[in-house]
Amino acid sequence: MARDRVRVNKTRKLEKSLEKKRLGMIARYIACGIAIGIVLNNVSTPPGKFYESEVGNSERSNGFPSLSKEVHADIAEASPLSDVWSCSWFPNDHLKCIELLYNRLPSAATNKERMIGGGNVQHQINSQRWLFFGDSTMKRLFDLSELKKVLIEDPLKEVGRKCLGDAKCEEHAADRCDLNINFGLPFAEQWVPPDPNSFEGPKKYGVEHPYCTDCSGCQTHFMECSYLFDPRGGSGSVCKNNKRRYGGYITMEFARDKEIQTPQFSTTQENVGHYISTIWNTPDLLGEWGKPICVLGTGNHDILLDAITTKDFIQNVFFLLKTMQQSCSHMVWLGNTCNGRESEYPQTMKQMKVWDRAVMELIESNPDLLNMMTYLDVLDASLTFPHADFIHMDDHWYNELGKFFISFM
């Protein structure tokens, strides 16, 4: 009897202990679920609601007025078309965006003529060029991934092996005050400061030092081929994997700025667009390569301009896209990363989400842009992956994003 009572008491104690642990686990799961719900709500809340909760109907201290209800309605929800031309990219999940871009990007140019290698054996090659435009976030993508190797370092080796035929190709690299010289562009007769009413950059260093960029880490770096003969005019070497690529990164830290000025054009965007059209897109180069695919993105520097509104920013983005449209075979808009932490920086999660959604609405409302553009949304992913600082992501992020783009090259 005594043994039975002891056994019963031990069983009851064990049951109470297990029940206590079970209730504790349930409480932790509930708390975790609430926390996840709060995070998801912050990420998925429509930008209009973010904005209204922050500023109500008044003006913000940094000059951003609240958006109209009509604009909120336009950008708060993704349209039914959005899945056809945009996707959300994550470092650990490329699949949806890979499927989208494979359907959106133009095919690489295929040579009508065939390379001759190993006697009479013919090898057909395809050719494609890529250019990346943006601020230091785009520059880090280019430098911290394999993009620089694929678009500059490897192609320069291929030139030596005559993969590109009898081509004259050069590597261009420019410090922050060498842009005109790097592009071979003449200087304007008189430098014109940025127009505050047009919300043009530069704002700081580039204003104090004409023909310089505000950004100290946005050095332009690209490869330029002035003329390509028929590949058969070379040594007959076969290009690696029967394809060839080249391109680079070009500084463009604002949607509209006065950092590059010439006698012909007063803005960087017009001068770069004209340079690509006249130097990169000559009839001979177009016949061999087609127009380059352009990856663009701005916002982090524009938001620093005094009194700029979302409407002002979108007007300048429209100017940028229309200026570059004729120079590119396809344009990929790379959305902004952001940080969910409270900070004195104006590039807040709420504000960047408003601007990203407004850019999407702009593209979708212009059929000629929509037909040749893809939007890559990285904002949500940037909230949950490591940052190097408030603006920039860590090296792994840029390496993975570079792998994503290289998969199409």
C-alpha positions in Angstrom: 0.0 0.0 0.0 2.8 2.4 1.0 4.6 1.7 -2.3 1.4 2.3 -4.3 0.9 5.7 -2.6 4.5 6.7 -3.3 4.1 5.6 -6.9 0.8 7.6 -7.3 2.4 10.7 -5.7 5.3 10.5 -8.1 3.0 10.0 -11.1 0.9 13.1 -10.0 4.1 15.2 -9.6 5.3 14.1 -13.0 1.9 15.0 -14.6 1.9 18.4 -12.9 5.5 19.1 -14.1 4.6 18.1 -17.7 1.4 20.2 -17.6 3.4 23.2 -16.3 5.9 22.7 -19.2 3.1 22.4 -21.7 1.4 25.6 -20.5 4.8 27.4 -20.6 5.4 26.3 -24.2 1.9 27.4 -25.2 2.5 30.8 -23.6 5.8 31.2 -25.5 4.2 30.2 -28.8 1.4 32.7 -28.3 3.9 35.5 -27.5 6.0 34.5 -30.5 2.9 34.6 -32.7 2.0 38.1 -31.4 5.5 39.3 -32.1 5.5 37.9 -35.6 2.1 39.4 -36.2 3.4 42.9 -35.2 6.4 42.6 -37.5 4.3 41.4 -40.5 1.8 44.1 -39.8 4.6 46.8 -39.9 6.0 45.3 -43.1 2.7 44.8 -44.9 0.9 47.9 -43.8 0.1 50.0 -46.9 2.4 52.9 -47.3 -0.5 55.4 -47.1 -1.3 54.1 -43.6 2.3 54.3 -42.6 2.4 57.9 -43.7 -0.8 58.9 -42.1 0.1 57.4 -38.8 3.4 59.4 -38.8 2.3 62.8 -40.0 -1.5 62.9 -40.1 -2.6 65.8 -42.3 0.3 68.2 -41.4 3.6 68.8 -43.0 6.7 66.9 -41.8 9.5 68.9 -40.4 11.8 67.8 -43.2 9.5 69.1 -45.9 7.4 66.1 -46.9 3.7 66.9 -47.1 1.2 64.2 -46.6 0.0 62.5 -49.8 -3.5 62.9 -51.1 -6.1 60.2 -50.6 -6.0 59.5 -54.3 -2.3 58.9 -54.3 -2.6 56.7 -51.3 -5.3 54.6 -53.0 -3.0 54.2 -56.1 0.1 53.0 -54.2 -1.4 51.3 -51.1 -2.3 48.1 -53.0 -0.5 46.3 -55.8 -2.5 46.1 -59.0 -3.4 42.9 -60.7 -0.7 43.6 -63.3 2.0 43.9 -60.7 2.9 40.2 -60.6 3.4 40.3 -64.4 6.2 42.8 -64.2 7.4 43.0 -60.6 8.6 40.6 -57.9 9.9 40.6 -54.3 13.5 39.3 -54.1 15.0 37.7 -51.0 18.6 36.5 -50.6 17.4 33.0 -49.8 14.7 32.9 -52.4 15.4 33.9 -56.0 12.9 31.6 -57.8 10.0 33.9 -58.4 12.1 36.7 -59.6 14.2 34.4 -61.8 11.0 33.1 -63.5 9.8 36.7 -64.0 13.0 38.1 -65.5 13.4 35.1 -67.8 10.1 36.0 -69.3 10.8 39.8 -69.3 14.4 40.2 -70.4 15.2 40.3 -74.2 17.2 37.5 -75.6 20.9 38.0 -76.1 21.9 39.1 -79.6 22.9 36.1 -81.7 25.6 36.7 -84.3 24.3 36.2 -87.9 27.9 35.3 -88.7 29.5 32.4 -87.0 32.8 32.2 -85.3 35.3 29.9 -86.9 37.4 27.8 -84.6 39.5 24.7 -85.0 39.6 24.8 -88.8 36.2 24.8 -90.4 34.2 24.1 -87.2 31.7 26.9 -86.7 30.6 28.2 -83.3 27.6 30.5 -82.9 27.9 32.9 -80.0 25.4 35.3 -78.3 26.3 38.7 -77.0 24.9 40.9 -74.4 25.8 44.1 -72.4 24.7 45.1 -68.9 25.0 48.6 -67.2 24.2 49.4 -63.6 23.3 52.9 -62.6 22.8 54.3 -59.1 24.3 55.4 -55.8 26.6 53.6 -53.4 24.1 50.8 -52.8 24.4 49.9 -56.5 28.1 50.4 -56.5 28.4 47.9 -53.6 26.3 45.5 -55.5 28.7 45.8 -58.4 31.9 45.5 -56.3 31.0 43.0 -53.6 29.6 40.4 -56.0 31.0 38.8 -59.1 29.5 41.4 -61.4 32.7 43.3 -61.8 34.5 40.1 -62.8 31.8 39.0 -65.2 31.3 42.4 -66.9 34.9 43.9 -66.9 37.7 41.6 -65.8 36.8 38.5 -67.7 35.8 40.4 -70.9 39.1 42.2 -71.0 40.8 38.8 -71.0 38.5 37.7 -73.8 39.6 40.7 -75.8 43.2 39.4 -75.6 42.0 36.0 -76.9 40.2 37.7 -79.8 36.8 36.5 -78.6 35.4 39.9 -79.4 37.1 40.0 -82.7 39.5 42.9 -83.6 38.0 45.1 -80.9 39.5 48.1 -79.2 38.2 47.8 -75.7 39.2 49.9 -72.7 38.5 49.9 -69.0 37.2 53.2 -67.6 37.4 54.1 -63.9 36.6 57.5 -62.6 37.0 59.2 -59.2 34.3 61.5 -58.0 35.6 64.5 -59.9 36.6 62.8 -63.1 33.3 62.0 -64.7 33.5 64.3 -67.7 37.1 63.3 -68.4 36.3 59.6 -68.0 33.5 59.8 -70.5 35.5 62.0 -72.9 32.9 64.7 -72.6 33.7 68.5 -72.9 33.0 70.8 -70.0 30.2 73.3 -70.1 31.2 76.9 -70.9 29.8 77.8 -67.5 28.9 75.4 -64.7 25.3 75.8 -63.6 24.3 75.0 -60.0 21.4 72.6 -59.4 18.0 74.2 -59.5 16.2 73.8 -56.1 12.8 74.2 -57.7 13.5 71.2 -59.9 14.9 69.2 -56.9 18.2 68.5 -58.6 21.4 67.1 -57.1 24.1 67.5 -56.0 23.4 68.9 -52.5 26.7 69.0 -50.7 30.2 68.2 -52.0 29.2 68.4 -55.6 27.8 71.9 -55.1 31.0 73.1 -53.5 33.1 71.3 -56.1 31.7 71.6 -59.6 31.7 68.5 -61.8 32.0 66.3 -58.7 29.6 63.8 -57.1 28.2 64.0 -53.6 28.9 60.4 -53.1 32.5 59.5 -52.2 32.0 55.7 -52.8 30.3 55.8 -56.2 33.3 55.6 -58.6 32.2 54.9 -62.1 33.7 51.7 -63.5 32.9 50.2 -66.9 34.3 48.7 -70.1 34.0 50.5 -73.4 34.5 49.0 -76.9 34.8 51.5 -79.6 34.3 49.2 -82.5 33.8 45.5 -83.1 34.7 43.8 -86.4 33.2 40.6 -87.6 34.4 38.0 -85.0 35.8 35.9 -87.9 38.3 38.7 -88.3 40.0 37.7 -85.1 42.1 34.7 -84.3 39.2 32.3 -84.5 39.2 31.6 -80.8 36.0 30.3 -79.3 34.4 32.4 -76.6 33.8 30.7 -73.3 30.5 28.9 -73.3 29.9 30.4 -76.8 28.8 33.7 -75.3 30.3 37.1 -74.5 29.3 39.8 -72.1 30.6 43.2 -71.0 29.3 46.3 -69.2 29.9 48.1 -65.9 28.6 50.6 -63.3 27.9 54.3 -63.9 27.4 56.8 -61.1 23.9 58.2 -61.0 23.1 59.1 -57.4 20.0 61.2 -58.1 17.0 60.9 -60.4 18.0 64.3 -61.8 21.3 66.1 -61.1 23.9 68.6 -62.5 27.0 66.6 -61.7 27.9 66.0 -65.4 27.5 69.1 -67.6 28.5 69.7 -71.2 27.8 72.4 -73.8 25.0 70.2 -75.1 23.2 69.0 -71.9 23.1 70.3 -68.3 22.1 67.1 -66.5 24.0 63.9 -65.8 21.0 61.8 -67.0 20.9 63.5 -70.4 24.7 63.4 -70.9 24.9 59.7 -69.9 21.9 58.8 -72.1 23.5 60.6 -75.0 26.9 59.0 -74.4 25.3 55.5 -74.5 23.3 56.3 -77.6 26.3 57.6 -79.5 29.2 55.6 -78.2 27.7 52.3 -77.0 24.9 52.1 -79.5 26.5 52.7 -82.9 25.1 50.8 -85.8 28.0 48.3 -85.8 27.7 47.7 -82.1 24.0 47.3 -82.2 24.3 44.8 -85.0 26.7 42.7 -82.8 25.3 43.3 -79.3 22.0 45.0 -79.3 21.2 47.7 -76.8 22.4 47.1 -73.2 20.2 46.0 -70.4 20.0 48.7 -67.8 19.6 48.3 -64.0 18.7 51.5 -62.3 17.6 52.8 -58.9 17.6 56.1 -56.9 16.1 57.5 -53.8 18.7 57.5 -51.0 20.2 60.8 -52.1 17.1 62.4 -53.5 15.4 62.3 -50.2 18.1 64.6 -48.8 17.0 67.5 -51.1 15.3 70.3 -49.3 11.5 70.2 -49.3 11.2 67.4 -51.9 7.9 65.6 -52.0 6.9 62.3 -53.4 5.4 64.1 -56.4 8.7 65.9 -57.0 10.7 62.7 -56.8 8.4 60.8 -59.2 8.6 63.7 -61.7 12.3 63.3 -61.7 12.2 59.5 -61.9 10.0 59.9 -64.9 12.6 62.3 -66.4 15.3 59.7 -65.7 13.4 56.8 -67.2 12.3 58.7 -70.4 15.9 59.9 -70.8 17.3 56.4 -70.6 14.5 54.6 -72.4 16.0 54.9 -75.9 19.4 53.8 -74.8 18.4 50.5 -73.2 16.8 47.3 -74.5 15.2 46.7 -71.1 15.3 48.6 -67.8 15.2 46.9 -64.4 14.3 49.2 -61.5 16.0 48.0 -58.3 13.9 49.2 -55.3 15.4 50.7 -52.2 16.6 48.8 -49.2 15.6 50.3 -45.8 16.1 49.9 -42.1 13.3 49.3 -39.6 15.2 50.9 -36.7 14.3 54.4 -35.5 17.0 56.9 -36.6 17.6 60.5 -37.4 18.1 59.5 -41.0 15.3 60.5 -43.4 15.5 57.1 -45.3 13.0 55.5 -43.0 11.1 52.3 -43.7 7.9 54.3 -44.0 9.2 56.9 -46.4 11.1 54.5 -48.7 8.0 52.3 -48.9 5.9 55.3 -50.1 8.5 56.2 -52.7 8.9 52.6 -53.9 5.2 52.2 -54.4 4.9 55.5 -56.1 7.6 54.4 -58.6 5.7 51.3 -59.3 2.5 53.3 -59.9 4.4 55.6 -62.3 5.7 52.7 -64.4 2.4 50.9 -64.5 0.6 54.1 -65.6 2.9 54.5 -68.6 2.4 51.6 -71.1 5.6 52.4 -73.0 7.7 52.1 -69.8 5.7 49.1 -68.6 6.4 47.2 -71.7 10.2 47.4 -71.3 10.6 47.5 -67.5 10.8 45.1 -64.6 10.6 46.1 -60.9 12.7 44.3 -58.4 11.3 44.9 -54.8 13.9 44.4 -52.1 12.4 46.5 -49.3 10.7 43.7 -47.3 13.8 41.5 -47.5 16.0 44.4 -46.3 14.0 44.5 -43.1 14.9 41.0 -42.1 18.5 40.6 -43.3 21.7 42.0 -41.8 22.9 45.6 -42.6 26.4 47.0 -42.7 25.0 50.4 -41.6 21.7 52.2 -41.7 21.6 52.4 -45.5 23.8 49.6 -46.8 23.3 45.8 -46.5 26.0 43.4 -45.5 28.4 41.8 -48.0 26.4 38.5 -48.2 23.3 40.5 -49.4 25.1 42.1 -52.4 26.9 38.8 -53.2 23.6 37.0 -53.5 21.9 39.8 -55.5 24.9 39.8 -57.8 24.5 36.0 -58.3 20.8 36.6 -59.2 21.7 39.1 -62.0 24.6 36.9 -63.2 22.3 34.0 -63.7 20.9 35.8 -66.7 24.2 36.7 -68.2 
